[in-house]
Amino acid sequence: MRFGIDELTIKKLLKQAERDGIQKIVVRAVIKQNGEFLLLERSASEFLGGLIVLPGGAVDAGEDILHALTREIKEETNLVITKIINYLGSFDHFSSSGKKTRQFNFLAKAKLGKIKLDPTEHSNYFLVNPSDKEFSKLNISNGTKATLLIAEKILKSDNVKSKFLEKIF
């Protein structure tokens, strides 16, 4: 697996989180499959049940955040991350235990495969585009919506660059 994020950037993000009094780190991935973004619905019995989230989860004590991201994606969806492409930003919230939590979001590429959910954590998954009518009806936080829009801009920009380079070469 390849990381498109340098170690210095990760260290800076973690240092800033420490200065900001963050008590818990969560990592989530924007994964686009067949032209659509993968989103998960939290089980009704879970904290924030019914909320639609990006796949990912908590970083264990002493764990590298990029390795935590790949582990969480595998645990939650059965997908294997092949590349972490870009850092998309973060937002803060409070965990079920009341801890001040920072969610770091990354654009990632996963090997195509069958999505398998743990029903104790997630009740459903969606493959959607922000422009879809269905997207506007989903219970998605503003932070997650903003992250998806950032990812969409990056992917469109990269797609334009790729098509331009294909024409040149």
C-alpha positions, 0 to 999 in steps of 0.5 A: 500500500502506498501513502500519498501523505508525508510523515511531516504532515501527519506529525503537524496534524497530530501536534495541532490536535494536541495543542487544541486539547483533542482527546480522541483521534478518528480517521475516515476515508472517502472512497469512490467506487464505480463513480460513487462515494461509499457511505455507511449508516450507523446502526440504531443501537450505536452512538449517533444511530442512523447517521450516515458516515464515511468509513473509518474509526478510532485510532488506538493508543500508539497506532499510526493514523494511516495504518489505523485508517487501513485497519478500520476500513478493512474491519468496517467494510472488508475493503482493502486500501491500496493507496491513501491519496490526499488529506482532505481536512478535519472537523471536531465533535464529541464522542459518546463518552464526551471526549473532544474528538478530531476526525481526520479525513483522507481520500483513499483508493480501495481494491474493488470487492464485496462490501461486508458490514458488521451489523452491530456497527452499521446497518446499511451502506450507500454508493452516492454522488453529492449531485444525486437526489438521494444524497440530499435526503440522507442524514449526513453531517455538514462536516462529512458533506463538506469533506465529500465536496472537497474530494469531488473537486480534487478528483475532478481536478486530477481527472482533468490533469490525467486526460490532458496528459493522455492527449500529450503522451 
